[in-house]
Amino acid sequence: MKQSRQENIIYLAAWGLLFAAPLLAMYIRTSGNDGHTFDWTEVMLVWRKFAVYLLLFLIHNFLLAPLLVHRRKRAAYCAAVAAMLVLFGIYQCSRPDHGPHGPKPAMERLGHHQPPMDEPPMAFGEERPPLPSDMHAPRNDHRVDAPPPFVGERDIVAFVTLLLLLGANLGIKNYFRSRHDRKRLAELEHENLQQQLEYLRYQVNPHFFMNTLNNIHALVDIDPELAKDTIVELSKMMRFVLYEGNKPSVPLSRECDFISHYVALMQLRYTDQVTITLHLPQEPPNRQIPPLLLITFIENAFKHGISYQHPSFIQVEVSVQGDMLRFSCCNSKADQPNTEKGGVGLANVRKRLDLLYGNGYTLDIRNDADTYSIELNIPLS
């Protein structure tokens, strides 16, 4: 997995500032009036130490860290990092200046004292008078400088610095990896949401066409000319279903036209004993609504609310209140419930509403003894 551009920018900026720090410190020191001059030797000495850390960082960033962050090979990562730390410790402790306080002056390492510049030379055989510092120093005629310890203070600081550097690199990589995983998970959830919505929409279309074709079949024997006009209207509705139904949203005016045509087609099938009332906004606002969302409730009303023994009614109302769409559908109940299979069902409608709006909608269903009513409120986009 390639590193993100933001991650590389962070590394480049951090190392750039680190290597610029010696130059800034030298500039501040030489800008005063204390006689200091710009010394490139000191800057190069600091840069040489930084270069070792940079090399180890690059090895860890491009070779070792991916073993743990991307491939989840913990054993290989721990073994590789341990080997790198051992090699760094050997390198650090084998340097000439690895002692507890850095390199010592050459004369001090040899145990010699340089006489003061203003001290007069002594004649042959003449003993030097004791210095004031010698009056209080313990005599040690056999003093020999002890060798520096194998691990000094600076070695420990360098080792801890490397550990912090590797830890910071690992933390940044884990952050960007987790962010990438969250982004990918959101994309997968979105794709799954779209697939579920497509599945639910495809369930609506066959059910709608089946009911409409049954109506046309009934009209062929009753009124052939009216059946022809109905086929023309059906073609317009099919165009909406095929070309607009796959879109995430359609204008509210188009959805209202579709409902109006559907109710008109269904009304042709029934006598005056069925009262169908439809109230739609005369001038719908320029807002969006998911296609074929409301037609399911109207289909179920015609399917389960029409009785051939006594008068029946269906009342459908669509209104806009601010940013909310209010839909209500109330119908009478048939004497014998329609047990025909193939219906969409309210369970699928609820699932689609949950996928589209989450907790942003309200659906109130009342199943009384003689009537069945639904009230739906959804936000408009």
Secondary structure, 3 states (H helix, E strand, C coil): CCCCHHHHHHHHHHHHHHHHHHHHHHHHHHCCCCCCCCCHHHHHHHHHHHHHHHHHHHHHHHHHHHHHHCCCCHHHHHHHHHHHHHHHHHHHHCCCCCCCCCCCCHHHHHCCCCCCCCCCCCCCCCCCCCCHHHHHCCCCCCCCCCCCCCCCHHHHHHHHHHHHHHHHHHHHHHHHHHHHHHHHHHHHHHHHHHHHHHHHHHHHHHHHHHHHHHHHHHHHHHCHHHHHHHHHHHHHHHHHHHHHCCCCCEEHHHHHHHHHHHHHHHHCCCCCCEEEEEECCCCCCCCEECCCCCHHHHHHHHHHCCCCCCCEEEEEEEEEECCEEEEEEEEECCCCCCCCCCCCCHHHHHHHHHHHHCCCCEEEEEECCCEEEEEEEEECC
